[in-house]
Amino acid sequence: MLKLTHKYWFERKPQLLGPISKSIPACSGRIYKCLFTGSVSSLLTLPLDMLSTDNLLADCLQGCFVVTCTLCAFISLVWLREQIVHGGAPIWLEHAAPPFNAAGHHQNEAPAGGNGAENVAPEQPANPPAENAVVGENPDAQDEQAEEEEEENEEEDDAGGEDAADANNGVQDDMNWNALEWDRAAEELTWERMLGLDGSLVFLEHVFWVVSLNTLFILVFAFCPYHIGHFSLVGLGFEEHVQASHFEGLITTIVGYILLAITLIICHGLATLVKFHRSRRLLGVCYIVVKVSLLVVVEIGVFPLICGWWLDICSLEMFDATLKDRELSFQSAPGTTMFLHWLVGMVYVFYFASFILLLREVLRPGVLWFLRNLNDPDFNPVQEMIHLPIYRHLRRFILSVIVFGSIVLLMLWLPIRIIKSLLPHFLPYNVMLYSDAPVSELSLELLLLQVVLPALLEQGHTRQWLKGLVRAWTVTAGYLLDLHSYLLGDQEENENSANQQVNNNQHARNNNAIPVVGEGLHAAHQAILQQGGPVGFQPYRRPLNFPLRIFLLIVFMCITLLIASLICLTLPVFAGRWLMSFWTGTAKIHELYTAACGLYVCWLTIRAVTVLVAWMPQGRRVIFQKVKEWSLMIMKTVIVAVLLAGVVPLLLGLLFELVIVAPLRVPLDQTPLFYPWQDWALGVLHAKIIAAITLMGPQWWLKTVIEQVYANGIRNIDLQYIVRKLAAPVISVLLLSLCVPYVIASGIVPLLGVTAEMQNLVHRRIYPFLLMVVVLMGILSFQVRQFKRLYEHIKNDKYLVGQRLVNYERKSGKQGTSPPPPQSSQE
């Protein structure tokens, strides 16, 4: 009877688990809605609302979002705790440490503030320039560090010492932590146990805890900050201004967090004065959590948004727009407008940081001391958020806004003004969509996203060309202004030091000596860090009138950036307009497509010129041989492109049009119209998605063939293999999918003597009907395989006694000898 009951529970539980698992998001969404309704009646009717089926789908979707936010907040808290534990807490939070842990405590604090030189200075007193550079490549960094130390010492003197017993207890708890117990608990906590598939009722407890934790997180991280900010804004009289921003909830919550941070730091100061050590530490940790959260919002949300809006404002004349147009667009769709501006600003910040990394590869280490090095292994932005005071972050934020804004003015607003004065008819760019254009905007957009931009971005030559231009400009400016040593360093010294380092490494490898404790380990770390390029500081020769030369260098740089911006804004658009005019005539095309077309043509031209220049020293015969090889390769590539990028996307887009688009958009009493260009553009998108899914899926013949084609590349392209293994099977399947339903609907159905309405119905609905049949057959075959696997698994668990390993031998015709007795292992 017990077995039957357990078996019945195992069979019925998936039916019970579905509603219970679906109730978690619904409960979370309804609790969130109840808390923010602001009425007592909603709290009283909350138990009944939990059991209601009204708006179940909407509540589940909102609840999924709430649960996701809760999970992200919990993971962020755990991660922040790990950062505090491993990186060390700020000095104002940790006043008294155990004697045996004081040295390690101070060592953890030094790199957390962005200064790694405090640990290096006692060991290497013989290299002051390198030490100064490691500090941050900033001559003013030592003064700021001294100021910070003085402020921290004052706070430490004011706060007094912490209870040593509490610290010892905390350290003892950390020392008593056993990782094996946590690993054993993690092994016991499986998905079957969490979801209740093991036959127990533990998952009901998990559901209760999940709902409770969601409620707690909503109260702590959303409800309390929102109402604190709301009451503060109402008291200050800013409620109407916040409502006019269309983001009342977000702004109110951020204001609440700011006020909460101010309250926490005030309470922390009071607890320090009255010697409440536990309360002081708890308030300090809470302040760090709120501080880091606000700084992340500012760095990732506010700063890119400011950059995006500034880019839009400075480029209004380029698109013949006004601030009134932007205000109207914001009023009509505030969320979309803010997201687009944030996205544009984020792309701008990303490419600016990428260009700075490229500059660091060219310039002498130490030139860009005022910019943080993202490749520095000691750079940890979260540790800086934890340790540095808030006024330092505010100063960095203002400086970043000034730098980024000035670059936008120099490279966007000023070139637009110059273009409008020199070429009055060139601007504005055409960004309006016209219905009389012979080419669909959707097709051009997909062509741009799927063909042009990936070809440009996936090529490594573009970055090498840009790096070469930067190096050439740096060498030219260095020799003109006598700043070659400052910008690039002394090449002779670099070569000598590199040769000396190579000799030392070779000597160490030959001798295989054990490094000295105080010197070898540090040298090994420095060698590891310097594998990707020079790190820290390199000495340079300071010429006469050095400030004047630096000023002239900045002026020369601004002029170069202005000229480069003028070329980028005019040359690709000129070329694209000229080329598109042969295709579209006088019709207006979106300027993004003309610019992309011109940019692609310019890139191809530069690529061809660089290849010819590289071939010139090899002689005429080698050039003819290379041209012959490349011509053959281009012919093969064109054939493959026609098949895989032309025929296959066209057939795939037409099949998608017949199966999905036409049955949904065109009624039965109307005739669908097909546009091959649009079908091809949609087919390109579908082909890329299918190829990506195939490469991520299990191993089968199509994945093997695609991987082989990718591995061969364009230089070793195998036309016969591609046509026989990839193009022919795929085109055959697509042609059969298109032709067989058409033959059935147009050739066989009329012979049955049905009416014209039935013939039209069959002709229009046979493609989705056959798709449903194929999908159902696939699902049935998958379920049959799964049931067979389940049957084998149950049979093996019930009746399997052991397994025997037998050597594989081919069966001969008349072999009477029996194989030797195999070894067996019982399980």
C-alpha positions, -999 to +999 in steps of 0.1 A: +000+000+000+029+023+007+044+017-027+011+023-044+007+056-025+042+067-033+037+058-070+004+076-071+021+107-057+049+105-082+025+103-110+001+131-098+027+155-085+036+171-119+000+180-122+000+197-088+034+212-093+023+233-123-003+254-105+020+258-074+050+269-095+028+293-114+014+307-082+048+320-071+050+347-097+013+355-094+016+358-056+047+380-059+030+403-085-002+406-064+018+413-032+038+440-050+005+455-064-011+454-030+018+472-012+019+500-037-018+505-039-017+525-007-051+514+007-060+493+037-088+475+018-062+459-005-043+445+025-075+431+039-085+415+006-050+402-001-057+365+009-088+365-014-068+381-042-042+353-040-069+328-049-085+349-076-081+340-113-087+375-126-058+389-147-038+358-140-015+361-170-007+398-164+000+391-127+022+362-136+042+383-160+046+411-135+054+386-108+082+370-130+097+405-133+095+410-095+110+376-088+138+383-112+146+417-096+145+400-062+169+373-073+193+399-089+192+420-057+200+389-036+229+379-059+242+414-059+242+416-021+260+383-018+286+395-044+290+428-026+296+409+006+323+389-011+339+421-023+340+435+012+353+403+027+381+397+002+390+433-006+387+446+029+363+470+045+369+508+046+391+521+074+363+541+089+343+509+092+371+487+106+388+507+134+402+479+156+415+447+142+430+417+160+468+420+164+475+389+144+453+401+115+464+438+114+491+433+088+469+414+065+441+439+070+462+468+059+475+449+029+440+443+018+431+479+021+458+494+000+449+481-035+412+485-027+415+523-029+432+521-063+468+524-048+490+495-052+522+513-043+519+510-005+528+473-006+556+479-033+573+508-016+589+490+013+603+463-010+615+485-038+629+518-025+654+521-053+630+531-081+610+562-072+597+570-107+582+536-112+567+538-077+551+571-085+537+557-117+522+526-101+503+549-077+481+559-106+503+576-131+493+609-116+517+634-099+488+646-078+479+612-066+503+612-037+488+645-024+453+631-026+465+599-009+480+619+019+448+639+023+428+607+024+451+592+051+448+623+072+410+623+069+409+586+077+432+591+107+410+619+120+379+596+117+397+569+134+408+591+163+372+605+167+356+571+166+378+553+191+386+516+193+363+488+186+356+460+211+384+434+206+363+405+218+337+411+191+364+412+165+380+380+179+346+363+178+340+373+142+375+361+132+369+329+152+336+323+133+354+328+100+381+303+111+355+277+122+338+279+088+339+244+071+335+242+034+327+205+034+294+211+053+284+236+026+294+212-002+274+184+015+244+208+018+247+218-019+248+181-029+216+174-009+199+205-024+191+193-059+165+205-085+143+174-078+143+183-041+137+220-047+108+214-071+094+184-052+100+157-078+116+134-053+083+126-036+086+148-006+067+179+005+099+200+010+091+220-021+060+235-004+084+249+022+105+263-006+074+280-021+066+296+012+102+308+017+104+322-019+071+341-014+083+354+020+117+365+007+101+382-022+078+401+002+107+410+024+128+423-005+099+443-019+094+459+015+130+467+021+143+476-014+112+491-030+084+500-006+104+518+021+127+539-003+097+548-025+076+561+004+106+579+020+112+597-013+075+603-018+069+619+016+101+640+012+091+653-023+056+661-011+070+680+019+094+699-003+068+707-029+085+690-058+057+665-065+043+682-096+078+684-112+084+648-106+050+638-121+058+659-152+089+638-158+069+606-167+092+586-144+077+593-110+083+559-095+120+557-105+129+593-095+110+590-062+128+557-054+162+572-062+155+602-040+144+578-012+177+560-015+197+592-013+178+603+018+183+568+032+220+570+026+222+604+043+202+591+073+225+560+076+257+580+076+242+604+103+231+575+124+266+558+119+282+590+133+259+591+163+265+554+170+302+561+168+299+589+193+280+568+218+302+537+213+275+514+200+299+492+181+275+466+167+250+492+156+278+513+141+291+484+120+256+474+109+248+510+098+281+513+080+275+481+060+240+493+051+254+527+040+280+509+018+252+488+002+232+519-006+262+539-017+274+512-041+238+508-055+235+546-062+270+548-078+262+519-101+230+536-111+249+568-118+277+551-137+256+527-158+223+547-161+227+584-156+261+590-173+253+572-206+219+590-206+235+624-203+259+615-231+231+603-253+210+635-248+241+657-254+249+638-286+213+643-298+213+680-289+246+687-307+234+668-338+200+685-342+211+706-372+225+675-389+189+661-391+170+694-394+153+689-361+147+712-331+143+708-294+106+711-298+106+679-319+125+661-293+101+673-266+072+661-286+088+627-291+095+624-254+059+633-245+045+607-269+069+578-259+090+587-228+102+552-221+113+545-257+130+579-260+150+576-228+160+540-237+172+550-272+192+579-258+207+557-231+216+531-257+233+557-279+252+571-249+263+536-239+276+529-274+295+562-274+311+554-240+320+519-251+338+531-283+355+559-264+369+534-239+380+511-267+398+540-284+416+548-251+427+512-248+441+515-284+460+546-274+475+529-244+490+503-268+507+531-288+517+557-263+543+556-236+530+542-203+524+572-181+511+596-207+474+589-200+479+592-162+446+611-158+425+582-172+419+549-155+435+519-171+408+493-176+435+466-184+452+471-151+448+439-130+446+460-098+417+481-112+385+471-095+357+496-098+336+480-071+364+483-046+368+520-055+331+525-049+334+508-015+365+526-003+367+561-019+346+589-004+316+602-022+331+636-031+359+618-050+332+600-071+314+632-076+345+649-088+353+621-112+317+622-125+319+659-132+353+656-149+340+627-171+310+648-182+332+677-191+356+655-211+330+635-230+309+667-236+339+686-249+347+658-273+311+658-286+313+695-292+347+692-310+338+662-332+301+667-339+287+702-333+317+721-347+320+699-379+283+703-386+286+741-384+316+740-408+298+717-432+268+739-433+289+769-440+311+753-467+285+729-482+250+744-477+232+717-497+249+687-482+230+688-449+206+678-434+208+641-436+177+624-449+163+602-420+126+602-430+110+571-445+091+575-477+065+552-491+074+559-528+109+545-524+115+515-547+133+496-520+118+487-487+133+503-456+130+471-437+149+452-463+177+479-463+178+478-425+182+441-424+208+442-452+227+468-432+225+448-399+232+414-414+257+420-442+274+454-441+281+460-404+292+425-395+316+425-424+331+457-411+331+449-374+344+413-377+375+423-396+407+428-376+423+450-403+402+481-393+417+481-359+452+477-372+447+505-397+435+528-369+464+518-347+488+525-376+473+559-382+475+568-345+511+557-344+520+577-375+503+608-361+521+603-327+555+600-344+548+631-366+536+652-336+565+640-315+592+650-340+575+683-349+572+694-312+602+675-299+580+653-277+590+620-291+604+608-258+574+620-239+548+603-263+566+571-273+596+569-249+632+563-259+632+534-283+669+526-277+663+523-239+632+502-245+651+479-268+680+476-244+657+469-215+638+443-236+670+426-246+681+426-210+648+411-198+650+384-225+686+376-214+676+375-177+647+352-185+669+329-206+695+328-178+668+320-152+655+292-174+689+277-180+699+278-143+665+267-131+673+286-099+649+290-070+639+327-066+646+346-035+617+350-011+616+388-012+625+394-048+618+364-071+580+362-065+576+399-071+597+397-103+576+368-115+544+388-109+558+417-128+568+395-157+533+381-158+518+416-158+542+428-185+534+401-210+506+421-226+527+453-228+545+478-206+528+486-173+534+515-150+558+543-159+586+549-183+610+577-179+612+603-206+633+633-216+617+667-207+624+693-234+626+730-229+593+750-228+575+717-219+541+733-209+540+753-242+548+722-262+520+702-244+495+730-252+505+729-289+501+692-288+466+695-275+458+721-302+472+698-329+452+669-316+420+690-316+426+701-352+433+664-362+401+652-346+381+680-363+395+671-397+389+634-391+353+641-381+348+662-412+360+634-434+339+607-417+308+629-419+311+637-456+332+612-476+311+580-469+278+598-474+291+614-507+302+579-520+270+563-508+247+588-524+266+586-557+264+548-558+228+546-546+217+571-573+225+544-600+201+521-583+173+542-569+175+573-591+162+605-576+143+588-548+154+597-513+170+570-493+176+569-456+210+584-450+221+556-427+220+532-457+239+555-480+265+561-453+269+524-447+272+517-484+299+544-488+317+533-457+318+497-470+330+508-504+358+529-488+368+500-467+370+477-497+391+503-516+415+507-487+418+470-483+426+464-519+452+492-519+469+478-488+470+443-504+486+456-536+511+476-516+521+445-496+525+425-529+546+451-547+580+442-533+576+405-543+578+411-580+555+410-610+554+372-613+544+368-577+517+395-582+503+377-612+503+344-593+485+361-563+460+378-586+453+344-603+448+327-569+426+355-556+405+356-588+399+319-585+390+323-548+367+352-556+349+332-583+344+303-559+332+328-532+308+344-556+293+310-565+289+300-529+275+335-520+249+331-548+238+297-535+240+303-497+234+340-495+211+343-525+191+312-533+188+297-498+176+330-481+152+337-510+136+302-507+136+304-469+119+339-469+093+328-495+085+297-474+082+318-443+059+342-462+036+314-473+036+296-440+033+324-415+029+359-429+003+354-457-022+333-436-020+358-408-022+391-428-041+384-460-078+373-458-091+345-479-110+367-503-078+387-512-048+377-532-014+379-514+014+398-531+050+386-528+081+409-529+112+388-536+135+415-522+117+416-489+115+378-488+152+376-494+160+401-467+139+382-442+154+350-454+189+363-445+178+370-410+161+335-407+191+318-422+215+334-397+192+325-368+189+289-380+226+286-384+232+299-349+207+275-334+222+247-354+257+254-341+244+256-305+223+224-308+233+187-308+256+171-332+240+161-366+250+163-402+241+200-408+261+211-378+291+191-389+290+205-424+286+241-412+315+237-387+337+223-415+328+252-438+337+277-410+369+259-403+380+260-440+374+297-443+374+318-475+411+311-484+407+273-483+371+273-496+360+239-510+334+245-536+326+209-543+322+201-506+299+231-500+277+224-531+275+186-525+271+186-487+254+219-478+239+238-507+223+209-526+206+192-496+193+225-482+180+238-515+164+204-523+145+204-489+133+240-494+122+233-530+103+202-519+087+222-491+076+248-516+066+226-545+049+196-529+021+216-512+016+236-544+013+205-565-012+190-541-033+222-540-031+230-577-029+196-593-045+170-571-073+189-553-090+201-585-093+165-597-114+156-567-143+178-579-144+202-549-158+237-551-138+268-560-141+281-524-126+248-511-098+250-536-090+285-525-091+274-489-068+244-495-044+265-516-041+292-489-040+270-459-021+239-470+013+254-461+005+261-424-014+228-422+016+208-434+038+227-410+015+217-381+016+181-393+054+181-394+056+198-360+032+172-345+051+144-360+084+158-346+068+161-311+054+126-313+087+111-323+105+130-296+079+118-270+083+083-282+120+084-278+116+099-243+092+072-233+116+046-246+144+061-225+121+063-195+111+026-200+147+015-202+156+036-172+128+021-151+136-014-163+172-011-155+165+003-120+141-025-113+157-055-128+193-048-137+217-069-117+251-061-134+268-050-165+295-069-184+322-055-205+327-076-237+355-072-263+342-063-297+351-089-323+339-091-359+317-122-367+334-146-392+316-170-415+323-203-398+341-197-366+334-223-340+358-210-314+341-192-285+355-160-271+373-162-237+352-155-206+350-117-202+355-098-170+324-086-152+317-060-127+286-060-105+267-028-098 
